[in-house]
Amino acid sequence: MGRTTVYWLGIIGVLFFVVSGILGGFQFEEYSHIHQFLSETYAIGTPYGNQLRFLGYLPSGIMLALFAFFAPRYLPKSRLIKFCFWIFAIFYGLGTIVVGIFPCDEGCNRDFIDPSMSQIIHNLMGGLTYVVVPFVVIAIGFKAKSWAVTKSYSTLTLVCGIIALVFAWLMMANPNGSYIGLYQRLVEGSILFWIVNTAVFVKRI
């Protein structure tokens, strides 16, 4: 897979994710991007949940997984970098696919009362993603410090990873918090911004 193809997989994968997140909120008159999870827009029983899942999040997950699997080919050779990108592909790329295939219950059942199997799988995959991915991005940032080609990429990667880690912890510490939607979007935004920056770096290096 060529460098330009890998670049576009990252960029388009991010666009699919962002557009799906924005459009999903328009299904409801009082949906709040500050107070509600992204998953609530494609939960079981939502008006356009299936369209968001199969035309938005699933294609995004596929493209981001492929991006992460192939990106290390065009970065300075490192077993650690390859391992970290593959872990990212599994937990973020394939993780996005899994939570799309297994949506949460209506309202995302925050109190976890009599959850469906789909809800259980959704929560388990989502939780693992938010625990693992920030540390993977931070590890990539530290390893990139040794690259002679750039220092700015390492710094930005570390910043994105730390932001994701802080707000993932805040989100999981209180899933019923008033600003849970904001915290989730800051986590996702920092990761997606890192993907875009990495795609550009892969194309230019």
N, C-alpha and C positions, 0 to 999 in steps of 0.2 A: 504494500500500500504506500503510495507516494506521499511526500511531505505535504503537498497542497491538499490532498484528500484528507489527511489527518487533521490539518488546520480547519477545514470546513466541517468535519465531523464535530469538532469541539464547538465551533461557532454556532452551527445550526442546532446542535443538541441543546445548547444553552437557550437559544431563541425559542425553541419548542417548549422548554420548561417555563420560561418567563411568560410567554404569551398565554400558556395554559393557566398559569397562576393568576394572571390578570383577568382573563375572560371568565374564569370560574366564579369569581365574585359577583358577576353581573346576573347570575341566576336568581339571586335573592335580593329583596328590597333593602334589607337591613344587615347584610353581610359586612363584617368589619375585618379588614386586613390586619388591624392592630390586635384584635381580641380573639380571633378564630384561626384554627389550623388551616393550612392549605388542603389537607386531606378532606375537610368538611365539604369542599366544593365538588368532590367526586365520590362522596360516600354512597353507600347503598341507599337507593331511593331518591337521589337528587335528579332534577330534570334532565341535565345534560352530562351526568356523571360518566356514562359509558363513552360518550364522544370525547370527553376530556382524557379519559384513561387510554383509549385505544388510538386516538388520533393526536394526542398530545404527550402525555407522560411516558407511555410505552416507547414510542419512537425516540423520544429524548433519551431514555435510559439505554436503548440499544446503541444510539450514536455516541453517547458519552462513554459507554463501556468499550466500544471499539476504539475511540479516541485514546483512552487511557491504556489499553493494551498495546497500541502501536506507537504512541508518542515516544517511549524510551529509545526507539530506534534512531531518533534524530536528536537525542540529547547526549552529552558526554557519557561515555560508557561507565556504568556502575551497576553492580549487582543489587545494591541497596535501592537505588533509584528504580530499577526494573521491578523489584519486589514491591516497593511502595506504590508504584503506579498500578500494578496488578491488583493489589489489595484495594486500591481506590476504585478500580474497574468493577471489582466484585461487590464492594459494599455501597458504592454510590451509583454506579451505572446499573449493575444487575439489581441492586437494592431498589432503585427507582422502578424497574420492571416489576419486581415482586410486589411492592406496595400498590402498583397499578393493577395487577392481576387480582390482588386480594385487598379490596377497599375496606375502610372501616365502616362500622355501623352508622346509621343516621346520627348526625351530631357528633360522631367519633367517640361516643360512649366514654367520656372522660373519667367517670367513676368506675368504669370496668365492671358494670353490673350485668351478669349473665351474658357475656360477650359471645359473639359467633366465632367460629373457627377462623373466618376471614379476618375478623378484628384482631384475634390473637396473633395470627401470622403478620398482619400489618404492623401491629405495635412492636412485635419482636424484631422484625427487620428494620423498622424505623429507629428503634432504640439502639440497635447494634450500629447502624449507620452513623448516628450522632455521637456515639462513643468512640468509634474507630477512626472515622474520616478526619476529624481535626488533628489528631495525633499523626496521621499519615502525612498530611499537608505540612505540618511543622517539621517532620523528619526530612521531607524533601527540601524544605527551606534551609535546614542546617547543612545538609549534604551539598546543596548548591553553592554554599559559601566557598567551597574549594574550587569552583569553576573559574578559570581565568577569563572566560568570555564575558562575564557580566557579574555585577554585584547587586544591581537593582532588582533582578529577578528573585534572588535569595531573600532580600529584605521584604519585598512585597509578599512573597510566599509565606514568610514567617508571620507577617502582620495578619494576613488572611486566615492562617491557621489558628492564631491566638484569638482573633475575634470569634471565629467559629467555635472554638473550645469554650470561651467564656459564656457565650449566649446559649450554647447547647447545654451547659451545666445549669444555667438559670432556667431554661425551659424545662428540663427534666426534673429539677428540684421542686417545681410547683406547676404541674400540668394544668391546674385550674386557675392559674394566675391571670390577672387582668390584661397583661401585655404579652400573653403567650404567642399570639400571632406575630407581633413585632419581633420577638426573640427568634422565632423560627425563620422569619424572612431575613433577619440579619445573619443567621447561620447559613442559610441557603445562598443569600446574596454574596457573602464573602467567598464561599466555595465556587459559585458560578463565575464570579469576577476572576478568581484564580484560574479557572479553566480557560477563560478568554485570554488572559495574560499568557498562560502557558501555550495556548494555540498560536498566538502571535510570536512567542519566543521560538517555538518549533519551526515556524515558517521562516524566521529571519536568521536563526543561528547558523 
